[in-house]
Amino acid sequence: MHVLVNAAMSADGKLSTRRREQLKISGADDFARVDRLRAKTDAIVVGVGTVLADDPSLVRFDREHRDSIGKDGVPTRVVVDSTGRTPLDGAVCSDDAPTVLLSSDALSKARRDAYESAGVTVLTAGTDRVELSAGFTALERTGIEHCFVEGGGELIFSLLEAGLVDRLTTYFGPLVIGGRDAPTLADGNGFVDAFPSLSLESIERLDDGVVISWAVESIASP
C-alpha cells in the first residue's frame, strides 16, 4: 500500500488555531492540486478528531481527472476511530461514498451494530486503540492500494511512527497562527531518539505560498 500525507499549514507550521478552528490557509490553485490528488486515490483517511472538529464529507475530488486516469467510482472514506466517537449523523457517514470505520476491540457491539446499520463498514485492529499497521493491512485486503491522509496531527504522527507513510506534501501559507496548543503536522508524543528520514522531491510556488514534497524513507537516529 502507498500512503500519501497532505496538509496545509501556516508559515509557523500550525494546522489551525488553538481553538481547533478551521482556517483557509491556501487558495484556489492549491485546492485544485489537492482535488487532483484525491482523484487519484482509493481512500481518503482522517482521524476522528478531524471528524469531530470539522464534520468533513470527504467527497470532494476532481471527477474529470479521476475519469481521465481510468479510476472507477469514488474514493472510500476511512475514519480512524478507536472507540466509536464518529457521529452517526455526521457528513462522513452519509451515503455519498463508501465509509470504513477503522476501530479497535474497544468499540462496543452496540456501537458497531449502529454503524453497520447505517451502511458503514467496520474493521477492527488493536485492543484499546487502533493498531495502524494491522489496520492498514486490513484496508489493503479490501482492495485499497493508495491512501490519501488528510489529518489530523495525532494520526499523522502515529502513521509516521509506525513507518507507514511513503510520501509527504505540505503547503505553507502566508500567515502566522502561533500558540503552543495549536495543532501541528505531527502531534502525539513527538520523536526524541529517532526521526523520520525525508528526501526532498520538489518545491513549487503556489497561490501565495509553497508546496514542498518529500519522500519518507525511514525512521533513523540523528
SEMAR-811313 format. One record per residue: x, y, z of N, C-alpha, C, O in turn; residue in one letter; residue number from 1. Coordinates in steps of 0.1 Angstrom, whole numbers. Example, Ala and Ser with C-alpha at 12.3 -4.5 7.8 and 13.67 -1.06 7.14 Angstrom:
# residues 2
132  -57  78  123  -45  78  132  -33  78  142  -33  85  a  1;
128  -22  71  137  -11  71  129  0  79  134  11  80  s  2;
# end
This chain:
# residues 222
8  -12  0  0  0  0  9  12  0  19  13  7  m  1;
5  22  -8  11  35  -8  3  46  0  -9  47  -2  h  2;
10  52  9  3  62  18  9  76  16  21  78  18  v  3;
1  85  12  5  99  10  -2  108  20  -14  107  22  l  4;
6  115  28  0  125  37  1  139  31  12  143  26  v  5;
-10  146  32  -10  160  27  -16  169  37  -26  166  44  n  6;
-10  181  39  -15  191  49  -12  205  44  -2  207  38  a  7;
-21  214  48  -19  228  46  -16  234  60  -24  231  69  a  8;
-6  242  61  -3  248  74  2  262  73  6  267  62  m  9;
2  269  84  7  283  84  22  283  82  29  273  82  s  10;
28  295  81  42  296  79  50  291  92  61  287  91  a  11;
43  291  103  49  286  115  45  271  118  46  267  130  d  12;
39  265  108  37  250  110  24  246  117  24  235  123  g  13;
14  255  118  2  252  125  -9  248  115  -11  254  105  k  14;
-17  238  119  -28  233  111  -41  242  113  -49  244  104  l  15;
-42  247  125  -54  255  128  -51  263  141  -39  262  146  s  16;
-60  271  146  -58  278  158  -58  269  171  -62  257  170  t  17;
-55  274  182  -56  267  195  -70  263  198  -72  254  206  r  18;
-80  270  192  -94  266  194  -98  255  184  -110  251  184  r  19;
-89  250  176  -92  240  166  -102  245  156  -110  237  150  r  20;
-101  258  153  -110  264  143  -103  262  129  -92  265  127  e  21;
-111  258  119  -106  256  106  -104  269  99  -112  278  100  q  22;
-92  271  93  -89  283  86  -86  281  71  -82  270  68  l  23;
-88  291  63  -84  290  49  -70  294  48  -67  306  49  k  24;
-61  284  46  -47  287  46  -42  288  31  -33  296  29  i  25;
-47  280  22  -43  280  8  -54  286  0  -64  290  5  s  26;
-51  287  -13  -61  293  -23  -66  283  -33  -64  271  -32  g  27;
-71  289  -44  -78  281  -54  -69  271  -61  -72  260  -64  a  28;
-56  275  -64  -47  267  -71  -43  254  -62  -42  243  -67  d  29;
-41  257  -49  -38  245  -41  -50  236  -39  -49  224  -38  d  30;
-62  242  -38  -74  234  -37  -75  225  -49  -79  213  -48  f  31;
-72  230  -61  -73  222  -73  -62  211  -73  -65  200  -77  a  32;
-50  214  -68  -40  204  -66  -44  193  -57  -42  181  -61  r  33;
-50  196  -46  -55  186  -36  -66  178  -42  -67  166  -40  v  34;
-75  184  -50  -86  177  -56  -81  167  -66  -87  156  -68  d  35;
-70  170  -73  -64  160  -82  -58  149  -75  -59  137  -79  r  36;
-51  152  -63  -46  141  -55  -56  132  -50  -55  119  -50  l  37;
-67  137  -45  -79  129  -41  -84  120  -52  -88  109  -49  r  38;
-84  126  -64  -90  119  -75  -82  106  -78  -87  96  -84  a  39;
-69  106  -75  -60  95  -79  -61  84  -68  -56  73  -71  k  40;
-67  86  -57  -65  77  -46  -77  67  -45  -87  69  -51  t  41;
-75  57  -37  -85  47  -34  -93  51  -21  -105  47  -20  d  42;
-86  57  -12  -92  61  1  -87  74  6  -75  77  5  a  43;
-96  82  12  -92  94  19  -94  91  34  -104  87  39  i  44;
-83  93  41  -82  89  55  -81  101  65  -73  110  62  v  45;
-89  101  75  -88  111  86  -89  104  99  -94  93  100  v  46;
-85  111  110  -87  107  123  -100  112  128  -106  121  123  g  47;
-105  106  139  -118  110  145  -118  125  150  -128  131  150  v  48;
-106  130  154  -105  143  158  -109  153  147  -115  163  150  g  49;
-104  150  135  -108  159  124  -123  158  121  -129  168  118  t  50;
-129  146  122  -143  145  120  -151  153  130  -160  160  127  v  51;
-147  152  143  -154  160  153  -152  175  152  -161  182  155  l  52;
-140  179  148  -137  193  147  -144  200  134  -149  211  135  a  53;
-144  193  123  -147  199  110  -160  193  103  -165  199  94  d  54;
-164  181  108  -175  174  101  -174  174  86  -182  178  79  d  55;
-162  169  81  -160  168  67  -168  158  60  -171  147  66  p  56;
-171  160  47  -179  150  40  -169  141  32  -172  129  30  s  57;
-157  146  29  -146  138  23  -151  133  9  -146  122  5  l  58;
-159  140  2  -163  135  -11  -159  145  -22  -162  143  -34  v  59;
-151  155  -19  -147  165  -29  -134  159  -36  -124  156  -29  r  60;
-135  158  -49  -123  155  -57  -125  159  -71  -137  162  -75  f  61;
-115  158  -80  -116  162  -94  -121  150  -102  -114  141  -105  d  62;
-134  150  -104  -141  139  -111  -135  137  -125  -134  126  -130  r  63;
-133  148  -132  -128  147  -146  -114  141  -146  -112  133  -155  e  64;
-106  145  -137  -93  139  -136  -93  124  -133  -86  116  -138  h  65;
-102  120  -124  -104  106  -120  -108  98  -132  -103  87  -134  r  66;
-118  103  -140  -122  96  -152  -110  95  -162  -109  85  -169  d  67;
-102  106  -163  -92  106  -173  -81  95  -170  -74  91  -179  s  68;
-79  92  -157  -69  82  -154  -75  68  -152  -68  58  -148  i  69;
-88  67  -155  -94  53  -156  -98  48  -142  -99  35  -141  g  70;
-100  56  -132  -104  51  -119  -119  52  -118  -125  62  -121  k  71;
-125  41  -114  -140  40  -113  -145  45  -99  -137  45  -89  d  72;
-157  48  -99  -164  51  -86  -158  63  -79  -153  73  -85  g  73;
-159  63  -66  -154  75  -57  -145  69  -47  -146  57  -43  v  74;
-136  77  -42  -127  72  -31  -135  68  -19  -144  75  -15  p  75;
-130  58  -12  -136  53  0  -132  63  11  -120  68  12  t  76;
-141  66  21  -137  74  32  -134  65  44  -141  56  47  r  77;
-122  68  50  -118  60  62  -116  69  74  -109  79  73  v  78;
-122  65  85  -120  73  97  -114  63  107  -118  52  110  v  79;
-102  68  113  -95  60  123  -101  65  136  -99  76  141  v  80;
-108  56  143  -116  59  155  -116  47  164  -124  38  161  d  81;
-108  47  174  -107  35  183  -119  31  190  -122  19  192  s  82;
-127  41  195  -139  38  204  -152  41  198  -162  39  205  t  83;
-153  46  186  -166  49  180  -172  63  184  -184  64  188  g  84;
-164  73  183  -169  87  186  -174  94  174  -180  104  175  r  85;
-172  88  162  -177  94  150  -193  94  150  -199  84  152  t  86;
-198  106  148  -213  108  149  -220  100  138  -216  102  126  p  87;
-230  93  141  -238  86  130  -245  96  121  -247  92  109  l  88;
-248  108  125  -254  118  117  -244  127  111  -247  137  105  d  89;
-231  124  112  -220  132  106  -220  131  91  -224  121  85  g  90;
-214  141  84  -213  141  70  -205  129  64  -208  124  53  a  91;
-196  124  72  -187  113  67  -195  100  67  -191  90  61  v  92;
-207  99  74  -215  87  74  -226  88  64  -235  79  63  c  93;
-226  98  55  -237  99  45  -235  88  34  -225  81  34  s  94;
-245  87  26  -244  77  15  -237  82  2  -239  76  -8  d  95;
-230  94  3  -224  99  -9  -212  91  -13  -208  92  -25  d  96;
-206  83  -4  -194  75  -8  -194  64  3  -199  65  14  a  97;
-187  53  0  -185  42  10  -176  47  21  -167  56  19  p  98;
-180  43  33  -172  47  45  -168  35  53  -175  25  55  t  99;
-155  35  57  -150  25  66  -146  31  79  -139  41  79  v  100;
-150  25  90  -145  29  103  -134  19  107  -137  7  109  l  101;
-122  24  109  -111  16  113  -110  18  128  -106  28  133  l  102;
-114  7  136  -116  8  150  -108  -3  157  -100  -10  151  s  103;
-110  -4  170  -104  -14  179  -114  -23  186  -126  -21  184  s  104;
-109  -32  194  -118  -40  202  -125  -32  213  -134  -38  219  d  105;
-121  -20  215  -128  -11  225  -141  -6  220  -149  -1  227  a  106;
-144  -8  207  -157  -4  201  -167  -14  206  -166  -26  205  l  107;
-178  -8  212  -188  -17  218  -196  -24  206  -197  -19  195  s  108;
-202  -35  210  -210  -42  200  -222  -34  195  -226  -33  184  k  109;
-228  -27  205  -240  -18  201  -236  -7  192  -243  -4  182  a  110;
-224  -1  194  -220  9  185  -216  4  172  -219  10  161  r  111;
-210  -8  172  -206  -14  159  -219  -17  151  -219  -14  139  r  112;
-229  -23  157  -241  -26  150  -248  -13  145  -254  -14  134  d  113;
-247  -2  152  -253  10  148  -246  15  135  -253  20  126  a  114;
-233  14  135  -225  19  123  -229  10  111  -231  15  100  y  115;
-229  -3  113  -232  -12  102  -246  -10  97  -249  -12  85  e  116;
-255  -7  106  -269  -5  101  -270  8  93  -279  9  84  s  117;
-261  17  95  -260  30  88  -252  28  75  -251  38  67  a  118;
-248  16  72  -240  14  59  -225  16  60  -218  15  50  g  119;
-220  17  73  -206  19  75  -199  6  77  -204  -2  85  v  120;
-188  3  70  -181  -9  72  -171  -7  83  -164  3  84  t  121;
-171  -17  93  -163  -16  105  -151  -26  104  -154  -38  102  v  122;
-139  -22  105  -127  -30  105  -121  -28  119  -119  -16  123  l  123;
-117  -39  126  -110  -37  139  -96  -42  138  -93  -52  132  t  124;
-87  -35  145  -73  -39  147  -68  -32  159  -68  -20  160  a  125;
-64  -40  169  -59  -35  181  -69  -37  193  -81  -39  190  g  126;
-64  -36  205  -72  -39  217  -79  -26  222  -91  -25  221  t  127;
-71  -17  227  -77  -5  232  -77  7  223  -85  16  224  d  128;
-68  7  213  -67  17  203  -63  10  189  -58  -1  189  r  129;
-66  17  179  -63  11  166  -48  8  164  -39  17  166  v  130;
-44  -4  160  -31  -7  157  -29  -5  142  -35  -13  134  e  131;
-22  6  138  -23  11  125  -17  1  114  -23  0  103  l  132;
-6  -6  118  0  -15  108  -10  -26  104  -12  -29  92  s  133;
-17  -32  114  -27  -42  111  -39  -36  105  -45  -43  96  a  134;
-43  -24  109  -54  -18  103  -53  -15  88  -62  -17  80  g  135;
-41  -10  85  -39  -7  71  -37  -19  62  -40  -19  50  f  136;
-32  -30  68  -32  -43  61  -46  -47  59  -49  -53  48  t  137;
-55  -45  68  -69  -49  66  -75  -41  55  -83  -46  47  a  138;
-72  -28  55  -77  -20  44  -72  -25  30  -80  -25  21  l  139;
-59  -29  30  -54  -33  17  -61  -46  13  -62  -48  1  e  140;
-65  -54  22  -72  -67  18  -86  -64  12  -91  -72  5  r  141;
-91  -52  14  -104  -48  8  -102  -43  -6  -112  -40  -13  t  142;
-89  -42  -10  -86  -36  -24  -81  -22  -24  -78  -17  -35  g  143;
-79  -16  -12  -74  -3  -12  -59  -3  -13  -52  -9  -4  i  144;
-53  3  -23  -39  3  -26  -32  16  -24  -20  17  -21  e  145;
-40  27  -25  -34  40  -23  -43  48  -13  -55  49  -15  h  146;
-37  53  -3  -44  61  7  -39  76  7  -27  78  6  c  147;
-48  85  9  -46  99  9  -50  104  23  -62  104  26  f  148;
-40  107  32  -43  111  46  -43  126  47  -34  133  43  v  149;
-54  131  53  -56  145  54  -55  150  68  -57  162  71  e  150;
-52  142  78  -51  147  92  -59  139  101  -66  129  98  g  151;
-59  143  114  -51  154  119  -37  150  124  -32  140  120  g  152;
-32  159  132  -18  158  136  -15  145  144  -4  140  143  g  153;
-24  141  153  -22  129  160  -21  117  151  -12  108  153  e  154;
-30  116  142  -30  104  132  -17  105  124  -11  94  122  l  155;
-13  116  119  -1  117  111  11  113  118  19  106  113  i  156;
12  118  131  24  114  139  24  98  141  34  92  139  f  157;
12  92  144  12  78  146  15  70  133  22  60  134  s  158;
11  75  122  15  68  109  30  69  106  36  60  102  l  159;
35  81  109  50  83  107  57  74  117  67  67  113  l  160;
53  73  130  59  65  140  58  50  136  68  43  138  e  161;
48  46  129  46  32  125  53  29  112  53  17  108  a  162;
59  39  106  66  37  93  57  34  82  61  27  72  g  163;
45  40  82  35  37  72  34  47  61  27  45  51  l  164;
41  59  62  40  70  53  50  68  42  62  67  45  v  165;
46  69  29  56  68  18  59  82  13  71  85  9  d  166;
50  92  14  52  105  8  45  115  16  34  113  21  r  167;
51  127  17  45  138  25  45  151  16  56  155  11  l  168;
34  157  15  33  170  8  27  180  18  17  178  24  t  169;
34  192  18  29  202  28  28  215  20  37  219  13  t  170;
17  222  22  15  236  17  17  245  29  11  244  39  y  171;
26  255  27  29  265  37  23  278  32  27  284  22  f  172;
13  283  40  6  296  36  11  308  42  19  307  52  g  173;
7  320  37  13  333  42  6  338  54  1  350  54  p  174;
6  331  65  0  336  78  7  329  89  12  318  88  l  175;
7  336  100  13  330  113  1  329  123  -6  338  125  v  176;
0  317  128  -11  314  137  -6  314  152  -12  321  160  i  177;
5  308  155  11  308  168  3  300  178  -8  294  175  g  178;
8  299  190  1  292  201  7  278  204  8  270  195  g  179;
11  277  216  17  264  220  7  252  219  11  241  218  r  180;
-5  255  220  -15  245  220  -22  243  206  -31  235  204  d  181;
-18  251  196  -23  249  183  -18  237  176  -6  234  178  a  182;
-26  229  169  -21  216  163  -11  218  152  -12  228  145  p  183;
-2  209  152  9  209  141  7  197  132  -2  189  134  t  184;
16  196  123  15  185  113  16  171  120  9  162  117  l  185;
25  170  130  27  157  137  27  159  152  37  163  158  a  186;
15  158  158  14  159  173  17  146  179  27  140  176  d  187;
10  142  189  13  129  196  25  132  206  27  143  210  g  188;
32  121  209  43  122  218  55  129  213  64  134  220  n  189;
57  129  200  69  135  194  80  125  193  81  116  201  g  190;
90  128  184  101  119  183  113  125  191  114  137  192  f  191;
120  116  197  131  120  206  145  114  202  154  122  200  v  192;
145  101  200  158  94  198  160  91  183  171  89  178  d  193;
149  89  176  150  86  162  139  94  154  128  96  160  a  194;
142  97  142  133  107  135  131  102  121  139  96  115  f  195;
119  105  115  116  101  101  126  108  92  129  120  93  p  196;
132  100  83  142  105  73  134  109  60  127  100  54  s  197;
136  121  56  129  126  44  138  130  33  150  134  36  l  198;
134  127  21  142  131  9  134  141  1  123  138  -3  s  199;
140  153  -1  133  164  -8  131  160  -23  140  157  -30  l  200;
118  161  -27  115  158  -41  113  171  -49  118  172  -60  e  201;
105  180  -44  102  192  -52  97  204  -43  92  201  -32  s  202;
99  216  -48  94  228  -41  87  236  -52  93  239  -63  i  203;
74  240  -50  66  247  -60  59  259  -54  53  257  -44  e  204;
61  270  -60  53  282  -56  39  280  -60  36  278  -72  r  205;
29  282  -51  15  281  -55  7  291  -47  9  292  -35  l  206;
-3  297  -53  -10  308  -46  0  317  -40  9  322  -47  d  207;
-1  320  -27  8  329  -21  17  322  -11  23  327  -2  d  208;
19  309  -14  27  300  -5  35  291  -14  38  293  -25  g  209;
40  280  -7  48  270  -14  43  256  -10  39  253  1  v  210;
44  247  -20  42  232  -17  55  225  -17  63  226  -27  v  211;
58  218  -7  70  210  -6  67  195  -5  58  191  3  i  212;
73  188  -14  70  173  -15  83  165  -10  94  168  -14  s  213;
80  155  -2  91  147  4  88  133  2  76  129  3  w  214;
98  125  0  97  110  1  101  107  15  111  112  21  a  215;
93  98  22  96  94  36  103  81  35  97  71  30  v  216;
115  80  40  124  68  37  124  59  49  123  47  47  e  217;
126  64  61  127  55  73  127  64  85  127  76  85  s  218;
127  57  97  130  64  109  144  61  114  148  49  115  i  219;
152  71  115  166  69  118  171  78  130  165  88  132  a  220;
181  73  136  187  81  147  195  93  141  201  92  130  s  221;
196  104  149  203  116  144  218  113  143  226  122  139  p  222;
# end
